């Protein structure tokens, strides 16, 4: 079954607020918010939602 999340583990993404490039570490679905959250290798104690990131051009 295919996941409905936008980003996969080890994928490079860009944080929209800062332009910083991040590497997705893991993701999980948050049922009560009905969306995915992601942790990144660069900021392991912080999580981000899909709308805060975009795909990297590389």
MDAnalysis code that builds the backbone (N, CA, C; Angstrom):
import MDAnalysis as mda
import numpy as np

u = mda.Universe.empty(174, n_residues=58, atom_resindex=np.repeat(np.arange(58), 3), trajectory=True)
u.add_TopologyAttr("name", ["N", "CA", "C"] * 58)
u.add_TopologyAttr("resid", np.arange(1, 59))
u.add_TopologyAttr("resname", ["UNK", "UNK", "UNK", "UNK", "UNK", "UNK", "UNK", "UNK", "UNK", "UNK", "UNK", "UNK", "UNK", "UNK", "UNK", "UNK", "UNK", "UNK", "UNK", "UNK", "UNK", "UNK", "UNK", "UNK", "UNK", "UNK", "UNK", "UNK", "UNK", "UNK", "UNK", "UNK", "UNK", "UNK", "UNK", "UNK", "UNK", "UNK", "UNK", "UNK", "UNK", "UNK", "UNK", "UNK", "UNK", "UNK", "UNK", "UNK", "UNK", "UNK", "UNK", "UNK", "UNK", "UNK", "UNK", "UNK", "UNK", "UNK"])
u.atoms.positions = np.array([
    [0.829, -1.191, 0.000],
    [0.000, 0.000, 0.000],
    [0.871, 1.251, 0.000],
    [0.572, 2.182, -0.847],
    [1.360, 3.399, -0.976],
    [1.005, 4.404, 0.123],
    [2.046, 5.027, 0.689],
    [1.826, 6.058, 1.708],
    [1.316, 7.335, 1.053],
    [0.612, 8.151, 1.817],
    [0.078, 9.403, 1.290],
    [0.932, 10.597, 1.703],
    [2.065, 10.347, 2.358],
    [2.925, 11.448, 2.755],
    [3.747, 11.947, 1.563],
    [4.167, 13.206, 1.613],
    [4.901, 13.830, 0.511],
    [6.378, 13.470, 0.484],
    [6.975, 13.244, 1.648],
    [8.419, 13.063, 1.754],
    [8.764, 11.713, 2.359],
    [9.902, 11.166, 1.966],
    [10.369, 9.868, 2.439],
    [11.654, 10.034, 3.251],
    [11.991, 9.013, 4.019],
    [13.227, 9.024, 4.803],
    [14.430, 9.208, 3.883],
    [15.415, 9.964, 4.347],
    [16.663, 10.286, 3.642],
    [16.482, 11.232, 2.460],
    [15.300, 11.783, 2.290],
    [15.058, 12.741, 1.216],
    [15.476, 14.145, 1.670],
    [16.101, 14.890, 0.775],
    [16.486, 16.269, 1.058],
    [15.295, 17.179, 0.761],
    [14.993, 18.072, 1.711],
    [13.904, 19.033, 1.556],
    [14.402, 20.408, 1.972],
    [13.627, 21.427, 1.637],
    [13.971, 22.798, 2.004],
    [12.902, 23.316, 2.947],
    [13.349, 23.859, 4.066],
    [12.441, 24.461, 5.038],
    [12.018, 25.818, 4.491],
    [10.735, 26.027, 4.274],
    [10.237, 27.250, 3.644],
    [10.591, 28.508, 4.425],
    [10.519, 28.469, 5.744],
    [10.738, 29.660, 6.572],
    [12.160, 30.192, 6.495],
    [13.145, 29.291, 6.380],
    [14.544, 29.724, 6.431],
    [15.325, 29.445, 5.161],
    [14.830, 28.552, 4.309],
    [15.568, 28.160, 3.112],
    [16.627, 27.106, 3.399],
    [16.672, 26.619, 4.627],
    [17.656, 25.623, 5.043],
    [17.335, 24.264, 4.429],
    [18.372, 23.557, 3.985],
    [18.198, 22.210, 3.455],
    [18.269, 21.218, 4.608],
    [17.277, 20.345, 4.675],
    [17.197, 19.347, 5.731],
    [17.096, 17.957, 5.126],
    [17.463, 16.954, 5.902],
    [17.344, 15.561, 5.486],
    [16.310, 14.884, 6.384],
    [15.274, 14.331, 5.769],
    [14.217, 13.667, 6.532],
    [14.795, 12.445, 7.236],
    [14.563, 12.357, 8.528],
    [15.005, 11.200, 9.308],
    [13.880, 10.169, 9.377],
    [12.704, 10.593, 9.829],
    [11.538, 9.710, 9.884],
    [10.268, 10.544, 9.855],
    [9.162, 9.871, 9.609],
    [7.872, 10.557, 9.565],
    [6.842, 9.706, 10.277],
    [5.778, 10.357, 10.707],
    [4.675, 9.636, 11.332],
    [3.379, 10.398, 11.091],
    [2.291, 9.654, 11.062],
    [0.972, 10.240, 10.862],
    [0.407, 10.648, 12.215],
    [-0.134, 11.869, 12.287],
    [-0.759, 12.372, 13.512],
    [-2.273, 12.319, 13.276],
    [-2.941, 11.277, 13.796],
    [-4.362, 11.065, 13.487],
    [-5.281, 12.222, 13.868],
    [-5.085, 12.806, 15.046],
    [-6.009, 13.869, 15.457],
    [-5.841, 15.149, 14.646],
    [-4.687, 15.325, 13.991],
    [-4.472, 16.495, 13.127],
    [-4.626, 16.138, 11.649],
    [-4.722, 14.845, 11.372],
    [-4.899, 14.323, 10.012],
    [-3.812, 14.793, 9.058],
    [-2.557, 14.729, 9.530],
    [-1.424, 15.071, 8.675],
    [-0.158, 14.404, 9.197],
    [0.888, 14.457, 8.381],
    [2.156, 13.825, 8.724],
    [3.104, 14.821, 9.375],
    [3.876, 14.320, 10.328],
    [4.949, 15.118, 10.919],
    [6.275, 14.445, 10.561],
    [7.329, 15.253, 10.493],
    [8.640, 14.774, 10.083],
    [9.704, 15.250, 11.059],
    [10.684, 14.381, 11.331],
    [11.877, 14.809, 12.052],
    [13.034, 14.771, 11.069],
    [14.014, 15.633, 11.306],
    [15.142, 15.759, 10.401],
    [16.440, 15.485, 11.136],
    [17.438, 15.037, 10.397],
    [18.746, 14.743, 10.988],
    [19.383, 15.990, 11.593],
    [19.184, 17.131, 10.976],
    [19.825, 18.369, 11.423],
    [19.203, 18.926, 12.710],
    [17.929, 18.655, 12.939],
    [17.213, 19.135, 14.131],
    [16.393, 17.973, 14.710],
    [17.040, 17.004, 15.354],
    [16.339, 15.786, 15.775],
    [15.266, 15.989, 16.851],
    [15.326, 17.068, 17.611],
    [14.331, 17.277, 18.667],
    [13.151, 18.135, 18.212],
    [13.135, 18.518, 16.942],
    [12.065, 19.353, 16.391],
    [11.332, 18.580, 15.308],
    [10.027, 18.762, 15.226],
    [9.285, 18.137, 14.135],
    [8.684, 19.226, 13.257],
    [8.441, 18.872, 12.011],
    [7.885, 19.789, 11.024],
    [6.717, 19.108, 10.334],
    [5.793, 19.911, 9.817],
    [4.683, 19.394, 9.031],
    [4.964, 19.612, 7.552],
    [4.258, 18.879, 6.681],
    [4.483, 18.936, 5.233],
    [4.408, 20.351, 4.675],
    [3.459, 21.145, 5.177],
    [3.283, 22.488, 4.609],
    [4.429, 23.440, 4.978],
    [5.311, 23.035, 5.868],
    [6.466, 23.858, 6.244],
    [7.693, 23.561, 5.380],
    [7.582, 22.547, 4.488],
    [8.720, 22.127, 3.679],
    [8.324, 22.037, 2.219],
    [9.363, 22.043, 1.374],
    [9.142, 21.808, -0.052],
    [10.258, 20.917, -0.570],
    [10.036, 20.312, -1.718],
    [11.037, 19.425, -2.320],
    [12.270, 20.226, -2.710],
    [13.414, 19.599, -2.541],
    [14.674, 20.200, -2.974],
    [14.795, 20.022, -4.481],
    [15.421, 20.961, -5.131],
    [15.590, 20.897, -6.587],
    [16.601, 19.836, -6.994],
    [17.523, 19.470, -6.100],
    [18.580, 18.521, -6.459],
    [18.121, 17.096, -6.434],
])
